[in-house]
Amino acid sequence: MSEATGKYSITMPRDIAEAARARGGPSGLSAYVAAAVARQIERDNLNELITVAEAEHGAITEGEIQALRDQLHQARGGTNAA
């Protein structure tokens, strides 16, 4: 992350904080939490995009989802449907 940083105070359950601290390794808790929040923001943005697309084009069916999973599996070198 190349952006300027700031110091913030957050509250979270102790067990989650300790698990994050343990997984943070040399980068530390702050880097681990920042990466987790960045991933959540990406997911939120994708969910908003999906909502807009479904409002315009209709909901995606389970069949369409499975067909795309099959294509992805084949692209990754898979030999049969997942």
C-alpha positions in Angstrom: 0.0 0.0 0.0 1.6 3.2 -1.1 -1.0 5.6 0.2 -0.3 7.7 3.3 -1.3 6.0 6.5 -3.1 7.2 9.6 -3.4 5.8 13.1 -6.9 4.6 14.2 -8.4 3.0 17.2 -10.8 0.1 16.6 -12.6 -2.3 18.8 -12.9 -6.0 18.0 -13.4 -9.3 19.9 -10.1 -10.3 21.6 -10.0 -13.8 20.1 -10.3 -12.3 16.6 -7.6 -9.7 17.3 -5.2 -12.4 18.7 -5.8 -14.7 15.7 -5.1 -11.8 13.3 -2.0 -10.8 15.3 -0.7 -14.4 15.1 -1.4 -14.6 11.3 0.1 -11.1 10.7 3.6 -12.4 11.0 6.4 -10.0 10.3 4.1 -7.5 8.6 2.1 -7.1 11.9 -1.5 -6.7 12.9 -2.0 -3.4 11.2 -1.0 -4.7 7.8 -3.1 -7.8 8.2 -6.2 -5.8 9.2 -5.6 -3.3 6.4 -5.5 -6.1 3.9 -8.6 -7.7 5.3 -10.5 -4.3 5.1 -9.3 -3.7 1.6 -10.6 -7.2 0.5 -14.0 -6.4 2.2 -14.2 -3.1 0.3 -13.5 -5.0 -3.0 -16.3 -7.5 -2.1 -18.7 -4.7 -1.2 -17.9 -2.9 -4.5 -18.5 -6.2 -6.5 -21.8 -6.8 -4.7 -22.9 -3.3 -5.6 -21.9 -4.0 -9.3 -23.8 -7.3 -9.2 -26.9 -5.5 -7.8 -26.9 -2.9 -10.5 -26.3 -5.5 -13.3 -29.1 -7.8 -12.0 -31.4 -4.8 -11.8 -30.7 -4.0 -15.4 -30.4 -7.6 -16.9 -32.1 -9.9 -14.4 -30.8 -12.3 -11.9 -28.0 -14.7 -12.7 -29.3 -18.3 -12.7 -27.6 -21.3 -11.0 -27.1 -22.8 -14.5 -25.3 -19.8 -15.6 -23.1 -19.8 -12.5 -22.3 -23.5 -13.0 -21.4 -23.0 -16.7 -19.0 -20.2 -15.7 -17.5 -22.4 -13.0 -17.0 -25.2 -15.6 -15.3 -22.7 -18.0 -13.0 -21.5 -15.2 -12.1 -25.1 -14.2 -11.3 -26.0 -17.9 -9.2 -22.8 -18.2 -7.2 -23.8 -15.2 -6.4 -27.1 -16.8 -9.2 -29.3 -15.3 -10.3 -32.3 -17.1 -13.9 -32.5 -15.8 -16.6 -30.3 -14.4 -16.2 -29.3 -10.7 
